[in-house]
Amino acid sequence: MKARDSKGELKELVIKANDSIPAGSVIDFEGDVVPEGYEQVEDNKIILYENQDGNNGYEIELLDTVEKCVEVEIYGIGDNNIRIYQKIQNPNQATFEMSVEVMYQGTEYISKALCGINDKKFYKYQDREYKINISSSNNREVNLGNWLKITKIVGKKV
C-alpha cells in the first residue's frame, strides 16, 4: 500500500502480519500524518468514470481515453443491488457481455447486457433479463430492461 507524504511523494506503507490498525485511525508515516480516509494508490491506474449511485444510461462519457489502457475494470450494480464486476484486456473497441444469475423462490433470473468501450465512451447496447420459472415446467420469459448501472470504471495504463 502506498501513501502520499507532505511533499506529495508516494511512499510504501508497510504493515506487519501481526499489526492492526483501529478503524478510523490516522497513520503516522515517516513523520507525516496521512489524512483520514486515505486509500491505496497505484501509479498506473486512472479513474475513467465514477458514480456511487450508478448510471444506467446507454452511453457514458469517460474522463480519459481507454486507448492509453491495457485493461479496464468495470464495476456495476444490478437489480436488488447485486454487485457486478468485469475486467477487460485491450479495452479500446472491445465488445463484451456483463451478466449476473440469481435464483429466488424457484425462479432463476439471468440478466445480461451487451457492452462496448471505444476511445472516451462506454456503451450499453442491450439489456435483457431472462426469467426461468423452474417450478412450472420451465416457463421462460425474456424482458427488455435497463437493469445494469455502472458505478466505476478504472483503467490500467501501459
DAJOMO-V248054 format. One record per backbone hydrogen bond with DSSP energy under -0.5 kcal/mol. NH is the residue of the N-H (numbers start at 1). CO is the residue of the C=O. E is the energy in kcal/mol with one decimal. If there is no record, write none. Layout:
NH,CO,E
NH,CO,E
//
This chain:
3,11,-2.5
5,9,-2.4
8,5,-2.2
11,3,-2.7
13,1,-4.0
14,12,-0.6
15,13,-0.5
19,16,-1.6
25,22,-1.7
29,32,-3.1
32,29,-2.3
34,27,-2.6
34,32,-0.5
38,35,-1.0
45,42,-1.7
46,155,-2.7
48,46,-0.7
48,153,-2.8
49,153,-1.6
51,151,-3.2
54,51,-1.3
55,150,-1.9
56,54,-0.5
60,122,-2.8
62,120,-3.3
63,48,-3.0
66,119,-2.8
68,65,-0.8
69,66,-1.7
70,156,-2.9
71,156,-1.0
72,88,-2.2
73,154,-2.8
74,86,-3.2
75,152,-3.1
76,84,-2.9
77,149,-2.7
78,82,-3.3
81,78,-1.1
82,79,-1.2
84,76,-2.5
86,74,-2.1
88,72,-2.8
90,70,-2.9
93,117,-1.4
94,91,-2.3
94,117,-0.8
96,115,-2.6
98,113,-2.6
100,111,-2.1
102,109,-2.7
104,102,-0.5
104,107,-3.1
107,104,-1.6
108,132,-2.9
109,102,-3.5
109,107,-0.5
110,108,-0.5
110,130,-2.8
111,100,-2.8
111,109,-0.5
112,128,-2.9
113,98,-2.3
114,126,-1.4
115,96,-3.7
115,113,-0.5
116,123,-2.2
117,94,-2.1
118,121,-2.4
121,118,-1.8
122,60,-2.6
123,116,-3.5
124,58,-2.2
125,114,-2.7
126,114,-1.1
128,112,-2.9
129,143,-2.4
130,110,-3.4
131,129,-0.5
131,141,-3.0
132,108,-3.0
132,130,-0.6
133,131,-0.6
133,139,-2.6
134,106,-1.8
134,132,-1.0
135,106,-0.9
136,133,-0.6
138,133,-0.5
138,134,-0.5
139,133,-0.9
139,136,-1.0
141,131,-2.3
143,129,-2.9
145,127,-1.2
149,77,-2.6
149,147,-0.5
150,55,-2.6
151,75,-2.6
152,75,-1.6
153,49,-2.5
154,73,-2.5
155,46,-3.0
156,71,-2.9
157,44,-3.4
157,155,-0.6
158,68,-1.7
//
